[in-house]
Amino acid sequence: MVEPIAIGDLADSLELGTHELISLVGGGGKTTILLALGRQLEGTVVLTTTTKMSKDHTDGYPVLLSPSDAQLAGALAARRTVLVWSTTDGRKALGVQPQQCGHWFGLADHVVVEADGARRRPLTAPGPLEPVVPELTTLLVACVGADSFGRVIADQCHRPMRVAAAAGCSPYQRLSPERLAKVLLSERGLQKDRPAAARFAIVATKVTEEDMAFAEELVEIIGDRAKIILLA
């Protein structure tokens, strides 16, 4: 039986190495996970996005906009973990090119990338231009919020038609464990554009006691095809 863990134990549960480029896709708390990994990873860490994220969610990390290599190196030496965006637009932070993430991977111990958008919904399936996953990604993490478990896809998911297509059902049907597993494992779903060398893990967030029967069935269906972590 898989038990939910506290988010402070996430890095250990993901069994991360000393040099990782982690790309977060899907819905369900990507920004929260990104900021948490910034606290937990050892060494220097660049936190960034290849899409968009709220510029209000910085968690106290210093923010750099399109820094030079020298500026980034200085900030990492001083603060260890930094947020890096290309620029800001209103309340949004705009992301960087995926090749830039690969470049920074040569300057920092770790790079964590929010590589997908979900408009604050617990689950999404990628559009034609998403996700934006750097080629040097070592770990692709598919995120899903437990508030999608058992819910009608059209009511709870971003891009419900694409979620339903990946799940093999109507958007007006409920998201069962079997359907969610298809979305998580499908190349039309959250494994789209996964680099060949990248490991794959699933993180389900906001898991409560009421969600455990669904979560346990999902874990059984996924089996050894992916590591699944439940966050309380």
N, C-alpha and C positions, 0 to 999 in steps of 0.2 A: 504494500500500500504506500503510495506517494503522499507525503505530508507537505503542506505549505510551509515555506520558509519566510523569514523576515528579509526585507530587501537588503539589509546590511550584510547578508550572507551570500548575495548573488554572485559576486566574482569568484568566490571559492566553489560554489556549486557549478559554475560554468567551466571550472577546471582550466583557467586561463594560464597561458604561458608568460614568458618574460617579454615578448614582443608580439603584440596583437593589433590587427586592424579589424575592428568589430563594426559591422554594418547592421543597423536596426531597421526592420521593415514591418509592415502591418499596422495595427492600431494599438489600443490598449496600453498606453503609458510609455511610449518610446522616450519622451523627454525626461520623465522621471527616472527611467532606467539609465539613460545617458548620464545624467547628473550624478546618480548614485555610483556608477562605475568610475566616474572621475574621482570620487572620494576613496574608492576601494583599491584601485589598481596601484601597484608599486611602480616607482619611477616617474618619468615625465609623461604627461598625458595631454593630447590635443582633443578637445571636444568640438564637433562641428556638424554641419548639415550640408547635404547636396540638394536639398529642396528648400523648405522654409520652416521656421519655428518662431515661437513668440520671443520677442526680445526682452520681455519682462521676466522670463524664467532663466536666471543666471546662477542662482544658488550662491551668490557671493564670489563666483570666479571672475577673475579679470577678463575683459572682453577686448579682443583685437580685431580690427577691420582691415582685411587685405594686407597683413603685415609682410615686411621683408623677412628673409631668413634670419638676418641679424636681430631684428626686433622679436621674432618668435623665440629664438634661442635665448635672448636676454630675459624674456618673460618666463620661459620655462625654468631657467636657472633661479629666478627670484621667487616664483610661486608654485612651480612643479606642474600644476594643472591650469589650463587656460581654455576659454571659449573663443573660437575663431569663426568669423563670418566674412562674407565679401562686403556687405554693406547693410544698412537698415532702410526700411520703407514703412513709415507709419509705426505700427505696433509689431511689425514682422521683421525678423532677421532673415536676410537672403543668403542662400547657400553658396558653396564654392563648387568648382568643377571637380569631378571625381579624380581626375589626374592630379589635382593639387593635394588631395588626401594621400595619394601614393607618394608624392614628394615629401610631405610632412612625416610620413612613416619612416623616412630615412633620417629625420631630425629628432624624433621623439621615440620614447619606448613604446608608447601606445597611441593609437588614434581611434576614437569612437565616433561613428557617423550616424546621424539620423538620416536615413536614405529613402524615406517614403513619407507620404502625407496621408492623413486619415480624417482630418477635420474634427478631431476630438471624438471620433467614433471608436468603439471597441474592436472593430474588425473592418478590414478593407481588402479588396483585390486590386492589383495594379492596373493603371491605365496604360495606353500605348507608350508613353514616355517615362513610366515609372516601373519599378524603383530605379534610383540612380546609384548603383552599387559600384564602388571602386574595384578595379580589376585585382588589386593586391589584397582584397579582403581575405582574412584568415578564418573569420567566424561570422556567419550570417545568422542573425537571431530574429526569428519570426515572433512578433508580439500579438497577443490577443487578450482582450479584457473579458473577464468572466461574466460581465453584464451582457454579453452576447449569447451566453449559453442558453439554449432552449428558446430563444426569442425569434420572432418573425424577422427574417433577413431584411425585408424592406423597411422595417421600423427601426432597426438598430445598426445597420451596417452602412459604411461609406461605399459608394459604387455598388449598390445591391444587385444590379443586373450582372455585374462581373463576378461578384461573390457567388451568386446563384449558378452561373455558368460553370465556375470551378467546382462547385459542390454537386452539380448534376441535378438541380432541382429548380423549382419556381422561386422567385424572390418573395412570394407570399407564403412560403412554407417556413417551418421553424428550423433553426440551426441545431440539428442533432449532432451527437458525437461523431457519427459516421460522416456526415456532411462537412463538419468542421475539419476532420482529419483530411478529407480530400482537398480542401482549400489550403491547408497548411503544407501539404506534400506535393501539390500540383505545380507544374511549371506555368500554368495559367493563374496560379495563386501565389503563395508566398515564397515559393522557390524560383520564381521568375528571375532570370539573369544572375543566378547563383554562380559565382566563379568556380571553375572545375576543382580547384584546390581548396576551396573553402569548406570548413566544417559547418554543420547546421545544428541549431538548437531552437527549441520553442520555449517561450516564457509566457505563461498565463498569469495575468495580474488580477488583483482584487478578488481573490478566491476566498469564499466564506465556507462555513460548514455546510450551508445549504447547496453549495455548488459541488460538493465532493463526489456525489454519485455520478454526476456528469463527467467530472474531471477524471475519476478512476476509469470510467469506460473509455474516455479519450486516450488515456495512457495505454490501456490494453490494446486498443485498435492500432495505435502508432507503433507499439512494440519497440523493436530495436532499430527502427528506421530513423529515429531522432531522439535526442535527449530532451526530456520535458521537465521544466521547472515550474512549480506553482508558487506564486507570491501571495502571501496573505494580504 
